[in-house]
Amino acid sequence: MQFRASRSHSRREEHSGRNGLHQPSPDHFWPRFPDALRPFFPWDQLENEDSSVHISPRQKRDANSSIYKGKKCRMESCFDFTLCKKNGFKVYVYPQQKGEKIAESYQNILAAIEGSRFYTSDPSQACLFVLSLDTLDRDQLSPQYVHNLRSKVQSLHLWNNASYMLVFKGKRYLTGIGSDTRNALYHVHNGEDVLLLTTCKHGKDWQKHKDSRCDRDNTEYEKYDYREMLHNATFCLVPRGRRLGSFRFLEALQIPSTIRSIHQDKILALRQQTQFLWEAYFSSVEKIVLTTLEIIQDRIFKHISRNSLIWNKHPGGLFVLPQYSSYLGDFPYYYANLGLKPPSKFTAVIHAVTPLVSQSQPVLKLLVAAAKSQYCAQIIVLWNCDKPLPAKHRWPATAVPVIVIEGESKVMSSRFLPYDNIITDAVLSLDEDTVLSTTEVDFAFTVWQSFPERIVGYPARSHFWDNSKERWGYTSKWTNDYSMVLTGAAIYHKYYHYLYSHYLPASLKNMVDQLANCEDILMNFLVSAVTKLPPIKVTQKKQYKEAMMGQCEIPHLQIIRHDSTSRASRWADPDHFAQRQSCMNTFASWFGYMPLIHSQMRLDPVLFKDQVSILRKKYRDIERL
């Protein structure tokens, strides 16, 4: 047996290959399309970049002021990247100024930022600053219009100049169709962050219809470069023109002959992709804000930015954190795209909270059973017990390494930290009192290899909507369906440890740690939210069912299994079941919906319970248990 005690690490080292093998570049796997878009080179990078490495954003603007007439800021020339490289990508929201009104829609945006993992209340740690001034409505006649916006923004001591909010540049049409709409644009134009530019020069006889505003409009129109405006605009206005449609829309649409040539299967695929994009990035204010922040972060840290496959394929860019790895094969979603086989080994992580006082304790039997699995690479014991670590000789001898990690914080969420000691992609998560045989472990892992993005395991639970209380309920009753597989005996991808630690808000993890409960429910919420799929339950032996019923969660009635070698299980707490009910609703509130999905599928071994010779069955021991 190989044994060593080590302290926990919650930061993952930058990916540099596994087992000493060379990892091929991700680009090696991607097909090259003949109609791919050409790369865009910013105007201020066309010259030799080496000459401007050490100059400030203001010097860049001054040096390039002659390139485009009427040029304003661009991200590459105005954004201070040094703050992001120093402190990471953090976003600061200015405090609301006294007397300023904020519309509900803008309040929702600010709330989404403040609730995100990017938010910081310390401006010295931030590299992106967001106004608390409502800039959504720039109609001067609107009651939400913020007057003197430019001076108010410039008075903020941490603020630098920004891009345009809304732009349009086109013909005004003095008479006829479209003239009413475009003649009214000057009401919204403010010459600052809203540029709605029109010219009267349309047609040979435009001067016959010239009005008092034409000279001023024409002069203003010539000041700005159209392409530069588009590059610097947050929104582009497409007002009604002469036609029912606009050529600006036609640039993004396909011509009828092309549309009619598209096969129905392709149309279905496009509709499905549209639905995915809506659900992933646009279905709520929170998702729109987080998507915006993630894109900005990608532009700042280009060396770990997400590629188009990540953004356009399930589960999407919000759930694939590039800080975890730059290699797509390290995530559970891209094995098929990369032509990779699922992982062939797992790491068993046993969560230990009781002192080791007897060699007959379930935790030792569990350790031996897991170590005998042909798929087990190593065993990690997370020692979250208040008592000191047991001596080395107290642990059984095994054919695989056993690593004991003494938890520093001794809290529930620590079982899901992304420990560097976990060297395999697959994690077999086990509670110390779980009763599993080697055969059951082997079968569960072979099932997981076919579903590496899901939780696969044994103890199942379910949720339901309680109409009488108008809230979500949690049940451990044995029924024909389930929506959770508890992490006391389950296999999942180790990336979910990183996602649990870095994606979920501190408020939910603190709740779990304070209650010493619900960490398994929260992990199920997270994985179902990412995959949009239920977990997978595998064959469960009768004895295991009876053992679990000895710890069954029944409201107002706690049936507890005791033995002389361990303290009473946490299921003995009379508030335990009520806490799990409360957790369900708190988690659903944060996610904004109920991500758990019911399933009636249970996967059994081939010929399981069939009336044939036991010798014909691969996992024959499961029926004998």
Secondary structure, DSSP 8 states (H G I E B T S, - for coil): --EEEEE---S------STT-----GGGGS---TT-------GGGSS-GGGGTTS-HHHHHHHTTTTSTT----HHHH--HHHHHHH-S-EEE----TT----HHHHHHHHHHHTSTTB-S-GGG-SEEE-SS--S---TTSTT--TTHHHHHHTSTT-----EEEEEEEE--SSSTTHHHHHTGGGT--SSSEEEEEE---STTGGGG--TTHHHHHHHHHTS-HHHHHHHEEEE-----SSSS-HHHHTTS--HHHHHTS-HHHHHHHHHHHHHHIIIIISSHHHHHHHHHHHHHHHHSGGG---HHHHHSTT-TTT--TTT-S-GGGSTT-HHHHT----S-EEEEEEE-S----TT-HHHHHHHHHHTSTTEEEEEEEE--SS----GGGS---SS-EEEEE-SS--GGGGGS--TT--SSEEEEEETT----HHHHHHHHHHHHH-TTS-EES-EEEEEEETTTTEEEEE----S-BSEE-TTEEEEETHHHHHHHHTS-HHHHHHHHHHT--HHHHHHHHHHHHHSS--EEE---HHHHHHHHTT-EETTEE----BTTB---GGG-TTHHHHHHHHHHHHHHHHTS-----B--EE--TTTT-SS-GGG-TTTHHHH-
